[in-house]
Amino acid sequence: MELAKVRNIGISAHIDSGKTTLSERILFYTGRIHKIEEVKGGGDGAKMDHMELEQERGITITSAATSVSWGGVLSNHIKEPYHVNLIDTPGHVDFTIEVERSLRVLDGAVLVLCAVGGVQSQSLTVDRQMRRYNVPRLAFINKMDRTGADADKVVKAMREKLNTDAVLVQMPIGAGETFAGMIDLVTMKKLEFQGDQGTDVIESEIPADLLEEAEAYRHAMLESMSMYNDEMMELLLSEEPVSEELIHKVIKDAVQNQGFTPVFVGTAFKNKGVQPLLDAVVRYLPSPEQREIKARKVDDETQRVLLKPDTEAPFVGMAFKIVEDPYGQLTFMRVYQGKIAKGEMYTNQRTGRKERFSRIVRMHSDEREEIDTAEAGDIVAIMGIDCASGETYAAERDYCTLESMFVPEPVIKVSVTPGSRADADKMSKALQRFRKEDPTFQVYNDDETNETIICGMGELHLEIYIERMRREYKIEVNAGAPKVSYREAPGEKVDFDYKHKKQTGGSGQYAHIKGSLTPIDPEGETLFEFEDHVVGGRIPKQFIAPVEKGMRDSLVKGPLADYPVVGVRIDLNDGSYHDVDSSERAFYIAAQGCFRETLRKASPMILEPIMKCELECPESYQGDVVGDVIRRRGLVVSTDIRDNVSYIIAEVPLAETFGYATDLRSMTKGQGTFTMELMAYRKVPNNVQEEIIAKRAKKD
C-alpha cells in the first residue's frame, strides 16, 4: 500500500448532526456495503452502529472503525484508488473518551455540523479535542434539506465560536425543501445528484440566474485563501485569474497547517454532497507521511524521538482502544512506524513484557478480515494481547513511548448491587471489563457503606453500562440514586507554623514547618501546587519531598464533608529540624497534620460541577422551560428563537439535573430536547453547603 494514498480520518460532531448517516453513505458509495440502512426506522440499523443498544436508541455509543477505497467521482487527479480508514465517533458528551482516543490516532477529521443547529455545545468540545491533538479538518454542513437550513449562518457561527477561518468552498443551491445541489466554487461547476440513491453526480454549467451570486462567493473564498499564499494575493491584486491547481494547493497547505477550514454542504440522508466531500478528504487531508509524530524516550522523558512512517524502521504502535468480545480481547492499534507480522513478538513499553501478536485483523464495524501484516499508517486490531488503553508497543524494549491521551474526570456516581449472590461474581467481572475498555468509567468500593460505586461522565453513560450488564452478562443489577462528585477548596490564604513533637522511649519525632496555603482557581488544569522556598538548609533537602507527599496525600478528604480537595497552593518558607529526632516519617506526619489544621482555618467551601445545558423546545414552552431552569438554581446565559423553536443555553448544577430528560419531555409534550456537558466547578450556596455537610454527617 502506497503511504501517500492512505487517509486516516474520523467523523465527529454534536449529537444528531448525522455522522452515522454520513458514514453509512460513504460505505455505500465506496462499495463497502450494497444497501443503505438508516440509523432510525427499522431494518438492521446502520452498519457502524452494530450494538443492539445503539440500534434501539438510534445513537452511537462506541466508535466503529472500517476501511474503504475511494477512486473519486469528479476528481481527475485520482488516478488509482485511495485507502481510507474511517472512524465514526459518538456525539454524546457522555462518550467523549471515544472521540478523544479516536482523534489521538487520526491524521485528519471531518467536523459535521447541522445546517439548522449550527455550532452546538458538543461541536465546541470536539473542536477542542481536534486542536489538542493538532488534527487538520474539513467541515461538512449536513441536513441542508431541513426547514430553516442556513449555511452562511453556520459558517458565521464557526468563525465566532470556534475561532477558525471557516470558508464555504461550495455554494448551496436552495435550502430546506428546495435544496437541489451545490456549485463547486473551485471549478465553478454546478453539481447535482441523480440516479438511485444519488450515485450519479452530474456536473454542468452554472445557470445564468446563479452566476453572479456564485462569483461573489468565489471572490470571498479567494480573498480568505490569499492570506495563506503570496502568489494568490498578487494574482487577486492584479485581477488576474487564479488557476484551479493553485486553489487546491493553497487549500491543502492551509488545512494541514490548521489555519483554515474549508466548508462543504449537503444532506447525507437525501444522498447529496457526499462524493465531493470524499474527493476533498483524499485531496486536502494529510497522509500518514505528512504528519509529524513525536514520542518520548522511556528512560529519559525530556528526550524526543521523531517517528517516521517508514516500513523499514523499528515498529512503534499505540493501543488506543480495547474491546472484550467472546473470543478474547481485541486491541485497536495505530501503526506509526515499521510493520508488524502475525505471530511475531513485540514489547509493551510500559510493562517491558514481550507479547505475541497471534492474529491481526482489519475491522469493518463488527466484522473482521484476517491479514498477515500491517504497515506504518495502518489502523488494525490485534487479538490475544493483554494491555491497557493508551499503551505503546515497539519492536524492542525501552524504545519510546507515545504521549497518552487526555482523560476527563468522571462527574457522577451511582451505587450498584447485584440482584443475587450468584450475580456478584459476574458483576465484578463485567465491571472489570468495562473499566479496562473505558478510562472514564471508574469503579471502587465505598468502605463506609460497603457498596460498589461506579463513576462516569453522565446519567446516560452509567445507564448504558448497567443495561449492558443486564444484556451481555444476564445479571439483575439494582442501581441506587445518582450522587454528585463534589470537591472542597480553601476560601482564603492562611499562614501556618506547625510543629510535630512526639517523645516516646528511644528517639522521638520532631518536625517544624512554616509557610502559607493559598487558594488557586480550581477551574484550571492545576489542582495542587507545591513550592519550596526554604533557604540556608533550615529544613534539609531530604525532608522536603516527604512534606510535599504528606500534603498531597491529604487531598483525598477535606474537612467539611470528606470530599477530595482541589485548588490548593502550598508555599513552604521555613522550619527547623532536630539532628536526632527528625526523620522523613516525622515530616510526612507533620505535613498531614498541618494541612488538616490549616485548611480548616482557610474558610473551606464545597464546589459542585456546573453543566452547560443546551435546550431546544417549541417557542410556546420557552417560559415554562426557563422558569424550571431558574428553579433548579440554573443561570440562563442566552435565548434565541429561530423558526418558532427556542434555543436556550443555561448553566445548571449537576445535582439539579437528575431525571431532567423526563421532566423536560413532560413540560414540552415530548418536543423538548437537551444536551449537557461539564463546564466548571463552582462554589455551592451556603444553605446547600450546610445540607450537604449535614447529609454526610448523618451517613457517618
Phi, psi and omega in degrees: 000127181281125186300325182297341182258021178249137174229129174251108186231154176240155176245115185231150179184175172294155178305140176066030175266352177099030180296311185292324177297319178295316180300319181299318179294321180299317179297322182290311184291337179268003176081012180286324175232157185247003178215130181278128173251148180265158180295318179239147173109053172070200182067197182272000182081162183298146182304317186283344174262082189269347179283143180305317181296324181294319182290324179293316187270347181068030178231159176265132181251315179243151178285139180244139183251148174207167175229140183226165173237140187233124181258004177084158179243305185257335191284112178289345183287345181272105183272323177223157189300149174263150178260118183245118171271124188239133175239124177264124186250159179288161178257336182292137180297336179298332182252033186299333181295331179296321179289316183304310185284334176291313182295334181299328186249004183264160180261343181200168182212159172245119178268115182264133179234146179278134183295340180261311183287328179070222181275111182251178189303317183288335175299321180294319180295314180298319178300317178299318182294320179297319180292323182301321182256014179051051182263118176293148182216159169250159176243144179231117178272107184267173175062037177293349180272357181278149177297133179093003180295135181209098185296320182298321181296320181294318180296320179298317179295324178297318181295319184284311188273325183264353178054046180234152180277081183271131182221134177291127174253002172225143177255122181292143175259106183077177177204158183067224183294338183268004183296119188241354184147204181208166176251125178282115186283351177276311182269348185054052176233150178272136179244129176231156185238118184232185179081178181294120179059037171065026185286334182264120178262117183259123180257130180213174180290154181287129178299149185303324185287347180253352188298315184297316180296318181296322180293325178294317178297317182295320181297318179297320180296314182294323179298317178297318183290331184296342177293343183256359184208122183292323182299317180294321179301315181295318180299319181293318181296323180269009177056039176263156181292148180255127184287155178299319182302318182293319180299313180300318182296315182294317179300313183300312182296316184292323178295316184288339173270004176059033177260346196221138177236104175289138185247127179252160182232159177166188174217109183296320184298323181263015174059044178233128172094001184282319183295316177299328178294319178297320176302318181293323179302312183284337183275321189252330183280151188285154171272167182304330183283349178265004180250131177271125179245123180255138176234171180246151173294144182291317185274345180219101187295340183281340182277129181260147175239128179266121182268137179245140179284061184251126184289341181275341182285164179299144184293135169221132179213162180237128175278107188255350182203141183235134178227130175269132174227178186304336184265005181121193183276134177250120184249116178283133184224138172259124178271117182265328185211147177073201178214161178239150179232147181300134177088352180276164179259137177224158189254131172284120188290337180278316184267341183077008183271138177273138180225148181269129175275088189289326177219139176243129181232148172261127187270143169228089189058247180259005177264155180225149182234122184289137175226160183268328181220159173221144186242172179311135180097348182275152170240115184227180175237141181249138179256143170088007175256154185245105181209177179252162180298134176095003182273151182258138173245145178214169183291328182231165183287148177052041180276300176190164172233142177274147180298135183284175182267163180282129179242114180291154180282140177294153183240353186222145182232148175219139176271140179235137177229139180288150182294327180218169181296323181298330181282344187299316180296316180298319182296317182293326177295316181297315182295321178299318181295312182297323181295322181290322182287324190235106182296342180272358180258118183240150182227136171207165178260129178277114184298325185289315186257352182061029178261156172271126183249130173250141182238144180205193188269353181174172182301316183297319180306308183288324179300318181296317180293322179295319179295322179294326177296319181295319185277310188279332183247000179053044179248147173269118183243133175256126181256137178279184178289145180295146178238149181268142174276093177281166175227160173242149182211152177287151181257341181209165181283139179222136175272148177232151177215096193239130178244137175241115181231131177217123182241112174237187178301142181080205183288146183263199176234133178217131174207141181222123180229144178228146178169206181218153175246123183237138175289141170239160185298113183287353180282342181285183181285330184274127181252340180210132177234144178227123180240133179257114179245018183286131180239164174066021176064027179299325169236121181302148185308320185293347180265351182290314182301315177299330177295314180297317181296319179300318178295313182300316182292341180278353183288346186297320182228129179271170185283339187279305185215026176065026176271159179300146182262136178227168173069045182239135172239129179248127172249115179265115188253328190198178178163190176206165181217170181241135184303324185260314190276345182279141178209170178299320181297318181299317180290327178295313180296320180299317181299318181294315179296319180296316183298314181298314184293316184291319182297324178300325182279347189269030182045061184297152180222161179262135178251147179233153178288131177252131182258141173270117183252134172248120184245143174231132177203160176301146185306325184295341181260003187304316182301315180296316185293315180297317179301320181292322178299316182293323178296335180270022182064026182271163179238121180277119184273316179203153172228144183217137179242123177228126177051050179064013176247132182262129178250118184242132173249127183221157175248117187232136176298137181304323183302335184264004187256357183296133180071014185294327183304315181294316181298318182294319180297317182290330180288330187246020181053043175080005185259355182270142175228157177208156172227153177213154176214157182295131181251312185193170170255132180225161181296138177275152177300154185303317182296323179290321180300318180296321179297316182297316181295318181297319180298316181295320182296321181296322181297321180288000000 
